[in-house]
Amino acid sequence: MKTDFMKQSSKTDWDRIDAMTDDDIDYSDSPEMTEEFFKLAFIRKPHHKKPVSLRLDDDIISFFKKTNKKYQTKINDVLRAYKIAYENTHR
């Protein structure tokens, strides 16, 4: 159920959306959720973030800025994935 604020600030036809069933949804352009996907997937939980100063090569910064508006969050995601992979291989 959408709040009144969401209905007022959106051009989405929420009544039509609320009336839809799962069978009404077109999933044809959604990627298949494979076992491999779930092995690599993780839930991003809100954490308190600490500001840090980090020296990165220009090409790394350019790459992340070019591929994602929230490039600092994406860098954090990549580092978290590395941490998880490292922890899983060094038990």
N, C-alpha and C positions, 0 to 999 in steps of 0.2 A: 504494500500500500504506500503510495507516494504522499508526502506531506503537502499541505497547501502551498508552502513556499516553493517546493519543487514544481508543482503544477503552474504556479504563477511565473516562474523564471524560465520555463522551458517551452519550446514550440512542439514538443512531443505530445502526441495524442494518447495520454496516459489511460483514458477510459478504454481505448481500443487495445492497448498493451495489457491492461489488467484483465480484459475479457479473453485474451488469447490462452489457448492450451498448449502443451508441449508439442502436440501434433501440428499446430499452426505455424511453428517456427521452422524456417528454412535454414538448415545446418550445412547446406551443400558446400559453402565456402570455408567451413571450419575445418582445421586440420584434425586428423584422427588422433585420439588420445591413446598412445601406445605405452607399453611397459617402459620403453626407453625414456619417453617423456616424463613419466612419473619418477623414474630413477634420478633424473636431473632437476626436477621441479622442487621448489621450496616455497614456503609461505613467507611473505615479507611482513613481519610484524613491526609495528611502530616502536622504535627504540629512541632513547634520548641520544641525539647525535652530538658529538663534541667537535668543535671547530679545531682544525689542525692546519698547519702549514706543511705542504707536501711538494717536493720538487719533482716534476715529471718532465719527460722529454716533450718538445714541441709537437712532434708527430702524434704522440699519445693524446695530448690535450686536443689537438685539431680533430683527430679521429672521433673522439667521444662527443665533442661539440657538434660535429657535422652529423652524427648519427642519432643524436638524442637531445632534445631541449633540456631535459633534466640530466645533463651529462654527469654531474657530481653523484647523483643517485645511482646512475648506471655504473660508474666506477666503483661505488660501494657494493653494488650487486655482484660485479665481477670479482672483487676481493672476497666477498662472502662465499661465492661459489668455490673459489680457490681454497679458502679456509676449510670448507666442508669436505672438499675432495682430499685435502691434506689429512684432515682428521680421520677420514674413512680409510686411508691407506697407511696410516701410522698408528694403528691401535696396538 
